Amino acid sequence: MEAVDEIKAKLDIVEYVGRVTRLQKAGRNFRGLCPFHTEKTPSFYVFPDRSTWRCFGSCGEGGDLFTFVQKRENLDFRAALRQLAAEAGVQLSAESAQRRGRVEKLSAIMSAAVDFYQRCLREDGGLAAREYIFEKRGLRQEAADAWRIGWAPDEWRVLRGYLTGRGYDERDILAAGLLVEPEAGGNPYDRFRGRVIIPIADDRGQYVGMGGRGLHGEEPKYLNTPQSELFDKGRTLFGLNLAAEAIRREGVAVVVEGYMDVIGPWQAGFENVVATMGTSLTEQHATLLRRSAKRVVLAMDPDAAGFAAAERAGALFMSFDSPESMARSARSADALFSNSELELRVAPLAPGKDPDEIARDEPEVWARAIADARPYAEFLLQRLMGPEHVDSPVEARRIVDRLRPVLAAVRDPVERAMYVQRISRHLGISEAAVLERIRQGMPAAGRARPRAPETAPDETAAERTLLALLLRHPSLRHEYRGIPATLFTRAIDRELFRRWLADDLVPREEDPVSTRIGELGALRLPPMLEAEAAAWVRKYTSAIGRERFLEHHAAVTEQLAEAEKALGAQRVEEVASLAWQGSITPEDDRDLAETVIEDLQLGLSIHRREEPDRV
């Protein structure tokens, strides 16, 4: 938290935002065209006194310096923190700097190894690898170059000699996962020998690991860099560095299992494909994808193992180990979808070919499969019900019970009704019976009417107290999943709220959000039942919205006051009269006329005690 505050103190928000959009003085504040949506009349304000910004136009975005960078650069909070800290010259911590230096050193070693293996591929000893890459797998030279594919000679210590000869410490090479220490002792040897090398980069394009493909039936077929300080499969998606732009452009991220299932489609022009490298999708993966994608499509191998992999990959959203875990996962999926607008779909591919073969040999089939990908819930329903008709009531009840959390997570009532209809037809029982069975395992729809708070909340501390309430009452998570993170001005509070929605409040080392959670937990709040807490959450949410409304009106009123000083009150009144009558004003007065109309409309709304359309 000290670093966050120091960054805000050192960086001028007006100067920073002014690099992106031209700002003009408007009273004590600054006004300009919103950089996040197209507009002709400025509705974007920067408030230097509070170091915040807000658009009062159609996008309604707002926040602090960190949220501006997050939205502008499409970053998460941690990445924005690192970027702004570097610009402000703020050291996040001595330990963090030491860790970053360590990671940079290991990444440099990995990059040197990538260069070495790529050179080996071009030499005489790489003939078998070139035949595999270009003839058997059908890759072109430009694809091999773009993905930096290489060849590890079938020798025990050739990479070790290359790297140590260039001054790299053997202990660091071991830490990067490129060497193996013999169990019986002795000198470390190369991890990759006689394998085609596929480098693994993180989302920023820095090399963090490798995958080695055997050519002669070696086990395992693919040998990966082990988990290390540099490489974490749960936080890395293969190909994201090259796919991010296409994902952002198309709004769709296609997730596959293996390296070639990414490279093959990329060569065929389908550049929005990434791979999980043999692990299930994790929340960290989802965070990476949320930056650019609106839809995630699982396109797995079209055999039984591939479908099982699709279910594993979907385990981020829904798990089926037990009824209890199903219910928890379904609620988490619903919260994740509503907060990030991330949609999960599955594209079952035709049998007989791997994804990379389909994309290269039948690009129209691949494109159609991705475009026609089914919602995950629909895919799962069909998988669980199977093709055969069910005659046993016991089996029918078991299927409905298993599907219950999936159906509960489908928020659209029309979509849910469609699924219920399909289940009913498949099981040969009425829709009413299916719905009744589903409702038996769901919480009651009605809630006790909350007792209205006796006094209005303190609006100046509304955001802080609202977050404290939510932290004290995690049971409200499902009910208030629809609250937008943009309700909170500070980026750190938005990140905290997102973690609260995802039920991810485990303390993390050197994490400003964890510090903020501790601060809010120390606030003294009266004990209250869930219904009372829910009533206060509604009150505070409404109070924050009204505060934004008044903030807009105050900014416009201050602009008019400045205009009166510059032009005189009489001239402003003349423009106001003409504008209110609908008369055409001279071009020089048009901006002033629009400001007058805006002020009058806001004043009337406040007089009628209208709530804002957005918060």
C-alpha positions in Angstrom: 0.0 0.0 0.0 2.9 2.4 0.7 4.2 1.8 -2.8 0.7 2.5 -4.3 0.4 5.7 -2.4 4.0 6.7 -3.3 3.4 6.1 -7.0 0.2 8.3 -6.9 2.2 11.0 -5.2 5.0 11.0 -7.7 3.0 10.7 -10.9 0.7 13.6 -12.0 -2.5 12.0 -13.2 -3.3 15.1 -15.4 0.0 14.9 -17.1 -0.2 11.1 -17.5 -3.8 11.1 -18.9 -2.9 14.1 -21.0 -0.5 11.9 -23.0 -3.5 10.0 -24.3 -6.2 12.6 -24.7 -5.9 16.4 -24.9 -7.2 18.0 -21.7 -8.4 21.5 -21.1 -8.9 23.3 -17.8 -12.5 23.2 -16.6 -12.5 25.0 -13.2 -10.3 23.1 -10.8 -10.6 20.0 -13.0 -9.7 19.0 -16.6 -11.9 18.0 -19.4 -11.4 16.2 -22.7 -12.6 13.6 -25.2 -12.9 10.1 -23.6 -10.1 7.8 -24.8 -12.2 4.7 -24.3 -15.2 5.5 -26.7 -15.8 7.7 -29.7 -17.5 11.1 -28.9 -17.6 14.6 -30.3 -18.5 16.5 -27.1 -16.0 16.1 -24.2 -17.5 14.1 -21.3 -14.2 12.9 -19.8 -13.0 14.6 -16.6 -9.8 14.3 -14.6 -10.0 15.5 -10.9 -6.5 16.3 -9.8 -7.5 17.0 -6.2 -8.6 13.4 -5.8 -6.3 11.9 -8.4 -9.2 10.3 -10.2 -10.9 10.4 -13.6 -14.4 9.6 -14.9 -16.3 9.6 -18.2 -19.8 10.9 -17.8 -20.6 9.8 -21.4 -21.7 6.5 -22.9 -18.9 4.3 -21.5 -19.2 5.5 -17.9 -15.7 4.3 -17.0 -13.7 5.9 -14.2 -11.2 5.2 -11.5 -7.7 6.2 -10.4 -4.3 6.2 -12.2 -4.0 2.4 -11.9 -7.4 1.7 -13.4 -6.6 4.1 -16.3 -3.4 2.1 -17.1 -5.2 -1.2 -16.6 -7.9 -0.2 -19.1 -5.6 1.6 -21.6 -2.9 -1.0 -21.7 -5.2 -4.0 -21.0 -3.2 -5.1 -17.9 -4.1 -6.7 -14.6 -3.5 -4.8 -11.4 -0.1 -6.4 -10.7 1.2 -5.6 -14.2 0.0 -2.0 -13.9 1.7 -1.7 -10.5 5.0 -2.8 -12.0 4.7 -0.5 -15.0 3.8 2.6 -12.9 6.4 1.8 -10.3 9.1 1.6 -13.0 8.0 5.0 -14.3 7.8 6.6 -10.9 11.1 5.1 -9.8 9.4 3.4 -6.9 11.0 0.2 -5.5 8.3 -2.2 -4.8 10.5 -3.9 -2.2 14.1 -5.1 -1.9 13.0 -8.7 -2.0 10.9 -8.1 -5.1 13.8 -6.4 -6.9 16.0 -9.3 -6.0 13.4 -11.8 -7.2 13.0 -9.9 -10.5 16.7 -9.9 -11.0 16.9 -13.6 -10.4 14.1 -14.3 -12.9 15.7 -12.0 -15.5 19.0 -13.9 -15.1 17.3 -17.3 -15.6 15.3 -15.9 -18.6 18.6 -14.8 -20.2 19.9 -18.3 -19.8 16.7 -19.7 -21.4 17.0 -17.3 -24.3 20.6 -18.3 -24.9 19.6 -21.9 -25.0 16.8 -21.1 -27.5 19.4 -19.5 -29.8 21.7 -22.5 -29.4 19.1 -25.1 -30.2 17.8 -23.0 -33.2 21.3 -22.9 -34.6 21.7 -26.7 -34.1 18.5 -27.2 -36.2 20.1 -25.5 -39.2 23.4 -27.6 -39.0 24.1 -31.0 -40.4 23.2 -32.8 -37.2 19.6 -31.4 -37.4 18.7 -33.2 -40.6 16.3 -35.7 -38.9 14.7 -32.9 -37.0 14.2 -30.9 -40.1 12.6 -33.9 -41.9 10.2 -34.3 -39.0 9.3 -30.6 -38.8 9.0 -29.8 -42.5 8.0 -33.1 -44.0 6.1 -35.1 -41.4 4.5 -32.2 -39.6 4.1 -30.0 -42.7 5.5 -26.8 -41.2 6.9 -24.0 -43.4 10.2 -22.3 -42.6 8.4 -19.0 -41.6 6.5 -21.0 -38.9 9.6 -22.6 -37.6 11.4 -19.3 -37.4 8.4 -17.5 -35.8 8.2 -20.1 -33.0 12.0 -20.4 -32.7 11.9 -24.2 -33.1 15.2 -25.9 -32.6 17.1 -29.2 -32.1 18.8 -30.6 -29.1 21.7 -32.8 -30.3 21.8 -36.3 -28.9 24.8 -35.5 -26.7 25.0 -35.5 -22.9 26.6 -32.1 -22.1 26.7 -30.0 -25.3 24.3 -27.3 -24.0 26.1 -27.3 -20.6 29.4 -26.6 -22.3 27.9 -23.9 -24.5 26.3 -22.0 -21.7 29.1 -22.3 -19.2 31.5 -21.2 -21.9 29.6 -18.0 -22.1 29.9 -17.3 -18.5 26.6 -18.6 -17.1 26.8 -20.2 -13.7 26.0 -24.0 -13.7 23.8 -23.5 -10.6 21.7 -21.0 -12.5 21.4 -23.3 -15.5 20.2 -26.1 -13.2 17.7 -23.7 -11.7 16.4 -22.8 -15.1 15.6 -26.6 -15.6 18.0 -27.1 -18.5 20.3 -29.5 -16.7 19.8 -32.6 -14.6 21.9 -33.6 -11.6 22.7 -37.4 -11.6 21.2 -39.2 -8.6 24.5 -41.0 -8.0 26.4 -37.7 -8.1 28.7 -36.3 -10.8 28.5 -33.6 -13.3 25.1 -32.4 -14.4 24.0 -33.3 -17.9 21.6 -31.8 -20.5 17.9 -32.4 -19.9 17.1 -32.3 -23.6 18.9 -34.8 -25.8 17.9 -35.9 -29.3 14.7 -33.9 -29.3 13.0 -31.2 -31.4 12.8 -28.2 -29.1 9.8 -25.9 -28.9 10.5 -22.8 -26.8 7.9 -21.6 -24.3 7.4 -17.9 -23.8 5.3 -16.1 -21.3 2.6 -13.5 -22.3 5.3 -10.8 -22.5 7.4 -12.9 -24.9 10.2 -13.8 -22.5 11.3 -17.4 -22.7 10.6 -19.4 -19.6 10.7 -23.0 -20.6 10.9 -25.6 -23.3 9.2 -28.6 -24.7 11.2 -31.4 -26.3 9.6 -33.8 -28.8 11.2 -37.2 -29.2 11.6 -38.6 -32.7 12.1 -42.3 -32.1 9.4 -43.4 -29.7 11.1 -42.0 -26.6 9.1 -41.8 -23.4 7.8 -39.4 -22.6 6.9 -38.3 -26.1 7.1 -34.7 -25.0 9.5 -33.7 -22.2 8.9 -30.4 -20.6 11.0 -28.0 -18.5 10.2 -28.7 -14.8 8.4 -26.3 -12.5 10.9 -23.6 -11.5 11.4 -20.1 -10.4 11.0 -19.2 -14.1 8.4 -21.6 -15.4 4.9 -22.4 -13.9 2.5 -24.3 -16.2 -0.4 -23.1 -14.1 0.4 -19.5 -15.0 1.6 -19.9 -18.6 -0.3 -20.5 -21.8 1.8 -21.6 -24.7 1.5 -19.3 -27.7 -0.2 -16.4 -25.9 2.6 -14.0 -26.7 1.9 -14.5 -30.4 -1.9 -15.0 -30.1 -2.8 -12.0 -27.9 -3.3 -9.6 -30.8 -5.6 -12.0 -32.7 -7.5 -12.9 -29.5 -8.1 -9.2 -28.9 -9.2 -8.6 -32.5 -11.6 -11.5 -32.6 -12.6 -11.7 -29.0 -12.2 -15.5 -29.0 -9.4 -17.5 -27.5 -9.2 -21.2 -28.7 -7.6 -23.5 -26.1 -6.0 -26.8 -27.2 -3.7 -29.3 -25.5 -0.4 -29.4 -27.3 2.3 -27.3 -29.0 1.7 -28.4 -32.5 -2.1 -27.9 -32.1 -1.2 -24.2 -31.7 1.5 -23.9 -34.3 -0.5 -25.8 -37.0 -3.5 -23.5 -36.9 -1.2 -20.4 -36.6 0.4 -21.4 -39.9 -3.1 -21.8 -41.4 -4.0 -18.3 -40.4 -5.8 -19.1 -37.2 -3.6 -17.1 -34.8 -5.9 -17.0 -31.7 -4.9 -20.4 -30.4 -3.1 -21.2 -27.1 -2.3 -24.4 -25.2 -2.5 -25.5 -21.6 0.6 -27.9 -21.9 -1.0 -30.9 -20.3 -2.7 -29.2 -17.3 -6.2 -28.0 -16.6 -7.1 -24.4 -17.1 -6.3 -22.5 -13.9 -7.6 -19.2 -12.6 -4.3 -17.6 -13.6 -4.9 -18.8 -17.1 -8.4 -17.3 -17.1 -6.9 -14.0 -15.8 -4.5 -14.0 -18.8 -7.4 -14.7 -21.2 -9.8 -12.2 -19.7 -7.5 -9.4 -20.8 -8.4 -9.9 -24.5 -11.1 -12.5 -24.9 -14.8 -12.5 -24.4 -15.2 -16.2 -25.3 -13.0 -19.2 -24.6 -13.4 -22.2 -26.9 -12.0 -25.6 -25.9 -11.0 -27.4 -29.1 -9.5 -30.7 -27.9 -8.5 -33.9 -29.7 -11.5 -35.6 -31.1 -11.0 -38.9 -29.3 -12.2 -40.1 -25.9 -9.1 -38.8 -24.2 -9.5 -35.5 -25.9 -13.1 -35.1 -24.6 -11.8 -36.0 -21.1 -9.3 -33.3 -21.5 -12.0 -30.9 -22.4 -13.7 -31.7 -19.1 -10.5 -31.2 -17.2 -9.9 -27.9 -18.9 -13.4 -26.9 -18.0 -12.7 -27.7 -14.3 -11.8 -24.1 -13.7 -15.5 -23.4 -14.1 -17.3 -26.6 -13.1 -16.1 -29.6 -11.2 -17.9 -32.9 -10.9 -16.1 -34.7 -8.1 -19.1 -34.5 -5.7 -22.4 -32.8 -5.4 -20.8 -30.3 -3.0 -17.9 -29.5 -5.2 -20.3 -29.2 -8.2 -22.4 -26.6 -6.4 -19.3 -24.6 -5.3 -17.9 -24.7 -8.8 -21.1 -23.7 -10.5 -21.5 -20.7 -8.3 -17.8 -19.7 -8.9 -18.4 -20.1 -12.7 -21.4 -17.9 -12.5 -19.6 -15.2 -10.5 -16.6 -15.4 -12.9 -18.8 -15.1 -16.0 -20.8 -12.2 -14.7 -17.8 -10.3 -13.5 -15.5 -10.8 -16.5 -18.1 -11.5 -19.2 -16.0 -14.6 -20.1 -18.0 -17.2 -21.9 -16.9 -20.9 -22.1 -17.7 -23.0 -25.1 -16.6 -26.4 -26.5 -15.8 -27.2 -30.1 -15.9 -31.1 -30.6 -13.8 -31.8 -33.6 -14.4 -34.5 -36.2 -12.6 -37.7 -35.4 -9.6 -39.0 -37.3 -7.3 -35.9 -37.2 -5.6 -33.8 -34.6 -6.5 -30.1 -34.3 -3.4 -29.0 -36.2 -4.2 -31.3 -39.1 -7.8 -30.2 -39.3 -6.8 -26.5 -39.3 -4.1 -27.0 -42.0 -5.9 -29.6 -44.2 -9.5 -28.4 -43.8 -9.4 -24.8 -42.7 -13.1 -24.3 -43.4 -14.0 -27.2 -41.1 -11.9 -25.7 -38.4 -13.4 -22.3 -38.8 -16.9 -23.7 -38.7 -16.2 -25.8 -35.6 -15.0 -22.8 -33.7 -17.8 -20.6 -34.9 -20.4 -23.3 -34.0 -18.8 -24.1 -30.6 -21.5 -25.0 -28.0 -21.9 -23.5 -24.6 -20.1 -25.6 -22.0 -23.3 -26.4 -20.2 -24.9 -27.7 -23.4 -21.8 -29.7 -24.2 -21.8 -31.2 -20.7 -25.5 -32.1 -20.8 -25.1 -34.0 -24.0 -22.0 -35.8 -22.6 -23.6 -36.8 -19.3 -27.0 -37.9 -20.7 -25.4 -39.9 -23.5 -27.1 -41.1 -26.7 -29.2 -43.8 -25.2 -32.7 -43.3 -23.8 -32.9 -43.8 -20.0 -35.6 -46.1 -18.7 -34.7 -46.4 -15.0 -36.2 -43.8 -12.6 -33.1 -44.2 -10.4 -30.8 -43.4 -13.3 -33.0 -40.5 -14.4 -32.8 -39.0 -10.9 -29.1 -39.5 -10.7 -28.6 -37.6 -14.0 -30.9 -34.7 -13.0 -29.1 -34.5 -9.7 -25.7 -34.3 -11.4 -26.9 -31.7 -13.8 -28.5 -29.5 -11.1 -25.5 -27.3 -10.4 -24.9 -26.8 -14.1 -28.5 -25.7 -14.7 -28.3 -23.5 -11.6 -25.3 -21.7 -13.0 -27.2 -20.8 -16.3 -28.5 -17.3 -15.5 -30.5 -16.8 -18.7 -34.0 -18.3 -18.0 -34.7 -18.9 -21.6 -31.4 -20.9 -22.0 -32.2 -22.8 -18.8 -35.7 -23.6 -20.0 -34.3 -24.9 -23.3 -32.0 -27.3 -21.4 -34.7 -28.5 -19.1 -36.8 -29.2 -22.2 -34.0 -31.3 -23.7 -33.5 -33.2 -20.5 -37.2 -33.9 -20.3 -37.3 -35.3 -23.8 -34.2 -37.4 -23.3 -35.4 -38.9 -20.0 -39.0 -39.3 -21.0 -40.4 -37.4 -18.0 -42.2 -34.1 -17.8 -40.5 -30.7 -17.6 -42.3 -30.0 -14.4 -40.8 -33.1 -12.8 -37.3 -32.1 -13.9 -37.7 -28.6 -12.6 -39.1 -29.9 -9.3 -36.1 -32.2 -8.8 -33.8 -29.4 -9.6 -35.5 -27.0 -7.2 -35.3 -29.5 -4.3 -31.5 -29.1 -4.2 -31.4 -25.3 -4.7 -31.7 -22.7 -2.0 -35.1 -21.1 -1.5 -35.7 -18.3 -4.0 -37.4 -16.0 -1.4 -35.4 -14.2 1.2 -36.6 -12.6 4.4 -37.4 -9.0 3.9 -34.4 -7.0 5.3 -34.9 -4.5 8.0 -34.3 -1.0 6.5 -31.3 0.8 8.0 -32.4 3.5 10.4 -29.9 6.1 9.1 -28.3 6.9 5.8 -24.7 5.7 5.3 -21.7 8.0 5.3 -21.3 8.6 1.6 -17.8 9.8 1.8 -16.6 6.4 3.1 -19.2 4.4 1.2 -16.7 2.4 -1.0 -14.5 1.5 2.0 -17.4 0.4 4.2 -19.1 -1.5 1.3 -15.9 -3.6 0.8 -15.6 -4.2 4.5 -19.2 -5.4 4.6 -18.7 -7.8 1.7 -15.5 -9.2 3.3 -17.4 -9.8 6.5 -20.3 -11.6 4.7 -18.9 -13.9 2.0 -22.4 -15.5 1.9 -23.5 -12.5 -0.1 -21.1 -13.4 -3.0 -23.7 -15.1 -5.1 -26.4 -12.5 -4.5 -24.2 -9.5 -5.4 -22.2 -11.0 -8.2 -23.8 -8.5 -10.5 -22.1 -5.5 -8.9 -19.6 -4.1 -11.4 -16.0 -3.8 -10.3 -16.1 -0.3 -11.7 -18.3 0.7 -8.8 -15.0 1.2 -6.9 -12.7 4.1 -7.8 -9.4 2.6 -6.7 -7.8 -0.1 -8.8 -6.7 -2.0 -5.7 -10.3 -2.1 -4.4 -11.5 -3.4 -7.8 -8.9 -6.1 -7.7 -9.9 -7.0 -4.1 -13.6 -7.1 -5.2 -12.7 -9.5 -8.1 -10.9 -11.8 -5.7 -13.8 -11.7 -3.4 -16.1 -12.8 -6.2 -13.8 -15.6 -7.1 -13.4 -16.7 -3.4 -9.7 -16.1 -3.7 -8.7 -14.1 -0.6 -5.7 -16.2 0.4 -2.9 -13.8 1.7 -0.1 -13.4 -0.8 3.5 -12.3 -0.1 4.2 -8.7 -0.8 0.7 -8.1 -2.1 -0.9 -4.7 -1.7 -4.4 -6.3 -2.0 -3.7 -8.5 0.9 -2.6 -5.5 2.9 -5.8 -3.7 1.9 -7.8 -6.7 3.1 -6.2 -6.4 6.5 -7.0 -2.7 6.7 -10.6 -3.3 5.9 -10.8 -6.2 8.3 -9.7 -3.9 11.1 -12.7 -1.6 10.5 -15.2 -1.7 13.4 -18.6 -2.7 12.1 -21.7 -3.7 14.2 -22.6 -7.4 14.1 -25.5 -8.1 11.7 -27.4 -10.9 10.2 -27.1 -11.7 6.5 -30.4 -9.9 5.6 -29.3 -6.8 7.5 -25.9 -6.8 5.8 -27.6 -7.2 2.4 -29.8 -4.1 3.1 -26.7 -2.1 3.9 -24.9 -3.3 0.8 -27.8 -2.0 -1.3 -27.8 1.3 0.6 -24.0 1.8 0.1 -24.2 0.8 -3.6 -27.0 3.4 -4.1 -25.0 6.0 -2.2 -21.9 5.5 -4.4 -24.1 5.9 -7.5 -25.6 9.1 -6.2 -22.1 10.4 -5.2 -21.0 9.9 -8.9 -24.1 11.8 -10.0 -23.4 14.7 -7.8 -19.7 14.6 -8.8 -20.8 15.1 -12.5 -23.1 17.9 -11.6 -20.4 19.7 -9.5 -17.9 19.4 -12.4 -20.4 21.0 -14.9 -21.4 23.7 -12.4 -17.8 24.6 -11.9 -17.3 24.9 -15.6 -20.2 27.4 -15.8 -18.8 29.4 -12.9 -15.5 29.7 -14.9 -17.5 30.8 -18.0 -19.3 33.5 -16.0 -15.9 34.9 -14.8 -14.6 34.9 -18.4 -17.7 36.1 -20.3 -19.9 37.6 -17.6 -23.0 36.3 -16.0 -25.3 38.1 -18.4 -23.7 36.5 -21.5 -24.0 33.0 -20.0 -27.7 33.7 -19.2 -28.3 34.8 -22.8 -26.7 31.6 -24.1 -28.7 29.6 -21.6 -32.0 31.2 -22.7 -31.3 30.5 -26.4 -30.2 27.0 -25.7 -33.3 26.2 -23.6 -35.5 27.6 -26.3 -33.8 25.4 -28.9 -32.5 28.3 -30.9 -29.4 27.7 -33.0 -26.4 29.3 -31.2 -23.3 30.6 -32.9 -20.5 28.1 -33.3 -18.4 29.9 -30.7 -21.2 29.4 -28.1 -22.1 25.8 -28.9 -19.9 24.2 -26.2 -21.2 26.6 -23.6 -24.8 26.0 -24.7 -24.3 22.2 -24.3 -22.8 22.7 -20.9 -25.7 24.9 -19.8 -28.2 22.2 -21.0 -26.2 19.5 -19.2 -26.3 21.5 -16.0 -30.0 22.1 -16.2 -30.8 18.5 -16.8 -28.6 17.3 -14.0 -30.1 19.8 -11.7 -33.6 18.7 -12.5 -32.7 15.1 -12.0 -31.3 15.8 -8.6 -34.4 17.8 -7.7 -36.5 14.8 -8.6 -34.1 12.6 -6.6 -33.5 10.4 -9.6 -30.8 7.8 -9.3 -28.1 7.6 -12.0 -28.4 5.3 -14.9 -25.0 3.8 -14.2 -22.6 3.8 -11.2 
